[in-house]
Amino acid sequence: MAANYGLAIVPLCALGFSQILEQLQKRFAGNDEALGTIDNGDVVINIPNDGSCFSYALQQMNVYYHSVELATGDSNNETQDSKIIRTRLSRIATDSEVQKAVANTGAKYVLVLDKGTMEHGGANILPPYEEQVWEGVYSIDDSTPGFTTVLSKGDMRLYKIDSAYTD
């Protein structure tokens, strides 16, 4: 899948380089703890527009979505597995197609960095996304069957996908 990193850079350039670094440092303030929990190389499903797309470059976290190009859900390059995960992941305990898609990706974790407002210091650091486009990931909470909360800090969450659905 071809990445379109230009989508992430345009809004960032409006801030100025020092402000960008400051916003990213705030965003990842608790992410080192998550990295200590995840085995090196484990695939982590994420919503790239919450800032987690930078986890790969800045922290070598193996996030599934490296680019914000799916923010509107109308990419021509998206795989069927990606679409199933993006829209239905929260149904993993009851949906065999979701279980197969997750197994195909090798994903073990789900990272959600921001379930609240996308505003930080008065400036969006990434293009906003529509929650329904990411409903399968965004709708996961601490009581969703098939997921175990590993880390919780404010509205940031790291969930482990239960091993029954990853092997």
N, C-alpha and C positions, 0 to 999 in steps of 0.2 A: 504494500500500500504506500503510495507516494505521500509524503508529508508536505503540508503547506505551512511552513513556519512563519511566513509573512503575515498571517493572520494574527499571530501572537506579538509580532514586533511592532506593528503600526501603533496600537494603543500604548505600548511601553515607551516608544520614542517620545511621545507627547509629555511624559513625565520628566525626562532627564535621567541620565545614567545613575547619579547618586541616589535619586529617589527610587529608581527601579531596584537597586541593590537593597536599599532600606526596606522596601515593601516585601521583597523576597525573603530577607532575613526574618522579618516578622512572621511571614507565612510558614516558614520551616522551623520556627523556634522549637517546636516539640517533635519534629520529625526524626531527630537522631535516635530517640527512644524507640520509635517504630522500626528503624533500621536495625537496631540491636535485637529485635524480636524476629525479624524475617531472615531466613537462611539465604545466604548469598546465591543469587540467581533465581530465587522463587519469583514467579510471575505474580504481579499485584494489579488487580483490576482497579481502575480509577476513573474519575471524571476530570479530564484534562483541564477544563476551564476553571477548576478550583485552585489551580496552581500546581497540581501534582504532575503536570507534564514536565515541569522543571526538575522533578525528583531524579529522573534518569541522568540528566547532564550534571546536576549539582551534587548528587549523592549516590549515583550509580545504583539506584533502586530500579529494578526491572519492571517498570510500569507497562501495562498493556497498551494504553493510549498515550503516545508521545506527542501528539499534535492536537490542536483545537479545531481541526477542520470538520469534525462531526458536530459542532455546536448546534447546528440547525437540523441535523439528521438527514441531510439530503446529499451525501457524498456518493459519487458513482463508484468509488473504489472500495467501499465497505464490504467485508465478507459477511456471509450469512451468520457465522458464529458471532461476529462482532455485533450485528444487529440484534440477535437473540439476547446476548449478554446485556447490551445497552438498554433494551426495552423490557426484559423479563427476568433478570438475574435474581430478583427477590423471591421468585417462585421456584427456586432450585429444589426445594424439598418435595415438590409435587409435579414438576414439569420435566419429563425425560429429555426433551429437546434442549433445555437449559443445561441439564446435567451433562449431556453429550458435548455441547458447545464449550462448557468449562473444562471438561476433560481434554478436548482438542487443543485448548490453549495452554494447558498445564498450570492454570492459575491456582494459587493456594490462599491468597488474601484479597481483601477489598479495602482500599484506602479512600476515605472521604475527608477532605481537609476543611470543607466549609459547607455546612448545611444551613448557614444563616445568610446574611447579606453578603454580596460580593464586593461591597465597598470597603476600602481600606484607606484611611487617611484622606477621604474625599475623592479618590481616583480609582477606577476599575483597573486592575493590573492585567486583566485579560478580557476578551470579549465576553459578554454575558451569554448564558445558555438558557434554553427553555427546559424547565424541569421535566416535562413530559418526554422530551427526547432522550433523557437519561433516567427515566422512571425506574427501570430495573435496578439501577445502582442507587439512585437518590432515595428510593423508598425503603431501603434496608435500614432497620433500626435495631436496637439492642435486643429485641424480642423476636426478630424474624427467624423462623425455623430454617436450619441449614447453615447458620452463621454463629460464631462465638465471638463476643467482644473481647479483643486482646488488649487494646489500649483505648482510653477515653479521656479526652482533654477538651473541655468546653464543648464546641460542636464538631470537633475533629474525632474521627473514629478509625480504628484499624480492626477489621474483622477477619478471623480465620474462617475459611470455607471448611465446613465439617468434612472430615476425611472420607466419609461415605460417598461424597460427591466429587472427590478429586482423584480417586484411584481407578 
